[in-house]
């Protein structure tokens, strides 16, 4: 996975999406931003919309599950 970051102001976390998420010019995937002790998730089509925030442990468990390991 290669991270592609999105541009935001300095108060916004650094959002990124996987390079496997279709054409990098199309905003049609999930974006993720890391913060201390949490991970934020949003829909790249609705960047001002709702966001999901999960703890680091829950995120690591989700990634393990999603990878099939």
LOKOLFI-334910 format. One line per 5 residues: number of its first residue (from 1); their letters; for each residue x, y, z of N, C-alpha, C, O, CB. Coordinates in nm, 4 decimals. Glycine has a CB too. Layout:
N
NUM) a) X,Y,Z,X,Y,Z,X,Y,Z,X,Y,Z,X,Y,Z; ...
This chain:
69
1) xxxxx) 0.0837,-0.1171,0.0000,0.0000,0.0000,0.0000,0.0882,0.1233,0.0000,0.1841,0.1316,0.0767,-0.0952,-0.0002,0.1203; 0.0570,0.2168,-0.0835,0.1247,0.3456,-0.0875,0.0260,0.4494,-0.0390,-0.0897,0.4492,-0.0809,0.1777,0.3794,-0.2311; 0.0693,0.5368,0.0474,-0.0193,0.6388,0.1011,-0.0221,0.7608,0.0097,0.0816,0.8068,-0.0380,0.0244,0.6789,0.2424; -0.1412,0.8115,-0.0133,-0.1608,0.9359,-0.0873,-0.2267,1.0326,0.0084,-0.3400,1.0093,0.0506,-0.2473,0.9148,-0.2179; -0.1591,1.1405,0.0439,-0.2152,1.2340,0.1396,-0.3010,1.3375,0.0691,-0.2791,1.3695,-0.0477,-0.1046,1.3020,0.2190
6) xxxxx) -0.3992,1.3895,0.1421,-0.4840,1.4951,0.0892,-0.4451,1.6264,0.1543,-0.3943,1.6295,0.2664,-0.6338,1.4639,0.1128; -0.4695,1.7339,0.0828,-0.4321,1.8659,0.1301,-0.5408,1.9185,0.2223,-0.6595,1.9072,0.1916,-0.4085,1.9624,0.0120; -0.5017,1.9749,0.3332,-0.5950,2.0343,0.4278,-0.5270,2.1492,0.4989,-0.4077,2.1728,0.4798,-0.6462,1.9298,0.5291; -0.6026,2.2213,0.5815,-0.5396,2.3289,0.6559,-0.4630,2.2715,0.7747,-0.4698,2.1515,0.8014,-0.6447,2.4316,0.7031; -0.3909,2.3563,0.8451,-0.3033,2.3078,0.9520,-0.3794,2.2509,1.0713,-0.3208,2.1779,1.1512,-0.2142,2.4191,0.9988
11) xxxxx) -0.5084,2.2823,1.0857,-0.5859,2.2268,1.1960,-0.6422,2.0885,1.1635,-0.6904,2.0186,1.2527,-0.6989,2.3209,1.2320; -0.6365,2.0497,1.0397,-0.6863,1.9196,0.9961,-0.5769,1.8146,1.0092,-0.4594,1.8442,0.9871,-0.7370,1.9265,0.8508; -0.6143,1.6933,1.0447,-0.5139,1.5855,1.0437,-0.4709,1.5554,0.9004,-0.5397,1.5934,0.8057,-0.5700,1.4569,1.1111; -0.3592,1.4886,0.8843,-0.3093,1.4508,0.7517,-0.3830,1.3256,0.7052,-0.3536,1.2154,0.7514,-0.1546,1.4264,0.7542; -0.4772,1.3420,0.6151,-0.5583,1.2312,0.5640,-0.4842,1.1612,0.4512,-0.4132,1.2247,0.3731,-0.6964,1.2815,0.5150
16) xxxxx) -0.5015,1.0299,0.4435,-0.4425,0.9553,0.3319,-0.5345,0.8423,0.2910,-0.6214,0.7990,0.3666,-0.3037,0.9002,0.3695; -0.5125,0.7956,0.1682,-0.5835,0.6778,0.1193,-0.4821,0.5889,0.0488,-0.3746,0.6345,0.0099,-0.7017,0.7169,0.0233; -0.5160,0.4663,0.0333,-0.4286,0.3702,-0.0321,-0.4216,0.3981,-0.1813,-0.5196,0.4418,-0.2417,-0.4770,0.2272,-0.0068; -0.3068,0.3731,-0.2399,-0.2943,0.3868,-0.3853,-0.3736,0.2780,-0.4570,-0.3962,0.2876,-0.5776,-0.1465,0.3810,-0.4275; -0.4158,0.1749,-0.3843,-0.4981,0.0701,-0.4424,-0.6439,0.1134,-0.4559,-0.7264,0.0366,-0.5053,-0.4890,-0.0557,-0.3583
21) xxxxx) -0.6761,0.2330,-0.4134,-0.8138,0.2821,-0.4103,-0.8538,0.3485,-0.5413,-0.8923,0.4654,-0.5408,-0.8317,0.3798,-0.2960; -0.8461,0.2790,-0.6507,-0.8876,0.3322,-0.7791,-0.7887,0.4373,-0.8254,-0.6766,0.4446,-0.7750,-1.0290,0.3908,-0.7710; -0.8294,0.5173,-0.9198,-0.7471,0.6251,-0.9732,-0.7310,0.7319,-0.8660,-0.8297,0.7736,-0.8054,-0.8096,0.6850,-1.1026; -0.6094,0.7765,-0.8417,-0.5854,0.8732,-0.7348,-0.6535,1.0074,-0.7593,-0.6609,1.0889,-0.6673,-0.4375,0.8947,-0.7179; -0.7030,1.0331,-0.8787,-0.7735,1.1574,-0.9078,-0.9213,1.1493,-0.8755,-0.9906,1.2510,-0.8789,-0.7556,1.1941,-1.0523
26) xxxxx) -0.9711,1.0311,-0.8444,-1.1123,1.0127,-0.8132,-1.1305,1.0005,-0.6617,-1.0686,0.9150,-0.5984,-1.1687,0.8876,-0.8854; -1.2147,1.0854,-0.6043,-1.2334,1.0785,-0.4589,-1.3409,0.9765,-0.4214,-1.4479,1.0147,-0.3740,-1.2709,1.2166,-0.4034; -1.3144,0.8493,-0.4415,-1.4187,0.7487,-0.4190,-1.3745,0.6361,-0.3274,-1.3901,0.5182,-0.3590,-1.4629,0.6909,-0.5501; -1.3196,0.6743,-0.2146,-1.2761,0.5704,-0.1213,-1.2794,0.6240,0.0206,-1.3293,0.7334,0.0468,-1.1344,0.5203,-0.1567; -1.2262,0.5459,0.1096,-1.2160,0.5834,0.2499,-1.0786,0.6456,0.2719,-0.9789,0.5979,0.2177,-1.2384,0.4601,0.3440
31) xxxxx) -1.0738,0.7513,0.3510,-0.9474,0.8130,0.3888,-0.9276,0.7942,0.5387,-1.0241,0.7838,0.6143,-0.9443,0.9643,0.3501; -0.8022,0.7899,0.5804,-0.7667,0.7652,0.7194,-0.6674,0.8726,0.7646,-0.5827,0.9169,0.6872,-0.7067,0.6221,0.7373; -0.6792,0.9130,0.8898,-0.5830,1.0065,0.9505,-0.5484,0.9553,1.0899,-0.6363,0.9193,1.1681,-0.6412,1.1531,0.9573; -0.4195,0.9528,1.1191,-0.3736,0.9086,1.2512,-0.3621,1.0285,1.3442,-0.3175,1.1361,1.3041,-0.2376,0.8347,1.2409; -0.4023,1.0086,1.4674,-0.3886,1.1080,1.5738,-0.3372,1.0337,1.6960,-0.3399,0.9106,1.6986,-0.5254,1.1825,1.6039
36) xxxxx) -0.2908,1.1052,1.7963,-0.2449,1.0356,1.9167,-0.3567,0.9490,1.9759,-0.4634,0.9993,2.0110,-0.1952,1.1371,2.0215; -0.3314,0.8215,1.9861,-0.4228,0.7235,2.0475,-0.5528,0.7012,1.9718,-0.6458,0.6425,2.0272,-0.4557,0.7667,2.1857; -0.5624,0.7463,1.8465,-0.6866,0.7278,1.7703,-0.6580,0.7293,1.6203,-0.5544,0.7772,1.5744,-0.7895,0.8377,1.8061; -0.7533,0.6754,1.5467,-0.7495,0.6793,1.4010,-0.8855,0.7313,1.3551,-0.9895,0.6846,1.4014,-0.7169,0.5370,1.3387; -0.8837,0.8282,1.2639,-1.0064,0.8867,1.2104,-1.0287,0.8329,1.0697,-0.9341,0.8168,0.9926,-0.9994,1.0427,1.2102
41) xxxxx) -1.1548,0.8054,1.0371,-1.1910,0.7497,0.9069,-1.3033,0.8349,0.8489,-1.3965,0.8719,0.9203,-1.2344,0.5991,0.9188; -1.2948,0.8666,0.7180,-1.3995,0.9455,0.6529,-1.4192,0.8986,0.5094,-1.3340,0.8303,0.4527,-1.3646,1.0956,0.6558; -1.5319,0.9362,0.4523,-1.5636,0.9101,0.3121,-1.4984,1.0206,0.2295,-1.5248,1.1385,0.2531,-1.7198,0.9040,0.2876; -1.4151,0.9849,0.1344,-1.3436,1.0860,0.0567,-1.4348,1.1683,-0.0333,-1.3950,1.2748,-0.0803,-1.2379,1.0202,-0.0268; -1.5561,1.1209,-0.0578,-1.6513,1.1987,-0.1395,-1.7201,1.3071,-0.0583,-1.7705,1.4044,-0.1144,-1.7565,1.1065,-0.2009
46) xxxxx) -1.7227,1.2908,0.0745,-1.7926,1.3843,0.1632,-1.6968,1.4199,0.2766,-1.7180,1.3797,0.3910,-1.9275,1.3225,0.2190; -1.5927,1.4943,0.2453,-1.4875,1.5170,0.3437,-1.5334,1.5991,0.4638,-1.4708,1.5914,0.5695,-1.3717,1.5855,0.2783; -1.6397,1.6768,0.4514,-1.6919,1.7511,0.5655,-1.8018,1.6736,0.6385,-1.8603,1.7241,0.7343,-1.7453,1.8861,0.5197; -1.8296,1.5522,0.5937,-1.9341,1.4703,0.6530,-1.8890,1.4035,0.7807,-1.7850,1.4384,0.8367,-1.9801,1.3666,0.5554; -1.9674,1.3070,0.8269,-1.9345,1.2390,0.9525,-1.8028,1.1623,0.9435,-1.7609,1.1183,0.8365,-2.0466,1.1437,0.9912
51) xxxxx) -1.7408,1.1483,1.0569,-1.6145,1.0751,1.0678,-1.6276,0.9706,1.1775,-1.6964,0.9907,1.2776,-1.4956,1.1716,1.0971; -1.5611,0.8609,1.1563,-1.5553,0.7538,1.2556,-1.4188,0.7630,1.3231,-1.3165,0.7761,1.2558,-1.5784,0.6113,1.1899; -1.4173,0.7563,1.4542,-1.2915,0.7575,1.5287,-1.2834,0.6298,1.6108,-1.3760,0.5957,1.6843,-1.2805,0.8837,1.6203; -1.1715,0.5599,1.5973,-1.1493,0.4364,1.6723,-1.0136,0.4442,1.7411,-0.9254,0.5188,1.6985,-1.1572,0.3116,1.5789; -0.9981,0.3679,1.8460,-0.8712,0.3626,1.9170,-0.7665,0.2860,1.8376,-0.7991,0.2105,1.7460,-0.8898,0.2990,2.0535
56) xxxxx) -0.6402,0.3065,1.8739,-0.5294,0.2398,1.8046,-0.5416,0.0878,1.8076,-0.5162,0.0217,1.7069,-0.3972,0.2812,1.8664; -0.5800,0.0323,1.9213,-0.5918,-0.1129,1.9335,-0.7011,-0.1664,1.8424,-0.6810,-0.2661,1.7731,-0.6204,-0.1525,2.0785; -0.8166,-0.1007,1.8419,-0.9267,-0.1439,1.7550,-0.8862,-0.1347,1.6088,-0.9213,-0.2224,1.5299,-1.0525,-0.0590,1.7804; -0.8129,-0.0304,1.5712,-0.7690,-0.0140,1.4325,-0.6724,-0.1257,1.3940,-0.6846,-0.1834,1.2860,-0.7023,0.1238,1.4124; -0.5782,-0.1560,1.4799,-0.4820,-0.2631,1.4519,-0.5545,-0.3972,1.4366,-0.5207,-0.4760,1.3483,-0.3757,-0.2719,1.5647
61) xxxxx) -0.6531,-0.4233,1.5215,-0.7308,-0.5470,1.5094,-0.8100,-0.5510,1.3793,-0.8200,-0.6561,1.3160,-0.8256,-0.5618,1.6283; -0.8667,-0.4367,1.3388,-0.9395,-0.4309,1.2130,-0.8454,-0.4595,1.0951,-0.8807,-0.5359,1.0053,-1.0066,-0.2932,1.1964; -0.7277,-0.3996,1.0949,-0.6334,-0.4228,0.9851,-0.5915,-0.5688,0.9761,-0.5779,-0.6233,0.8666,-0.5101,-0.3351,1.0021; -0.5712,-0.6318,1.0907,-0.5373,-0.7745,1.0918,-0.6521,-0.8560,1.0332,-0.6299,-0.9464,0.9527,-0.5053,-0.8223,1.2355; -0.7740,-0.8240,1.0735,-0.8920,-0.8939,1.0213,-0.9071,-0.8710,0.8706,-0.9306,-0.9655,0.7953,-1.0193,-0.8469,1.0950
66) xxxx) -0.8937,-0.7456,0.8272,-0.9118,-0.7128,0.6854,-0.8058,-0.7781,0.5979,-0.8331,-0.8130,0.4830,-0.9086,-0.5620,0.6655; -0.6854,-0.7948,0.6511,-0.5773,-0.8579,0.5753,-0.5910,-1.0088,0.5708,-0.5216,-1.0758,0.4943,-0.4436,-0.8211,0.6347; -0.6820,-1.0634,0.6541,-0.7035,-1.2070,0.6542,-0.5974,-1.2839,0.7294,-0.5819,-1.4043,0.7086,-0.7101,-1.2564,0.5152; -0.5246,-1.2171,0.8159,-0.4183,-1.2833,0.8917,-0.4681,-1.3329,1.0237,-0.3917,-1.3912,1.1006,-0.3019,-1.1903,0.9133
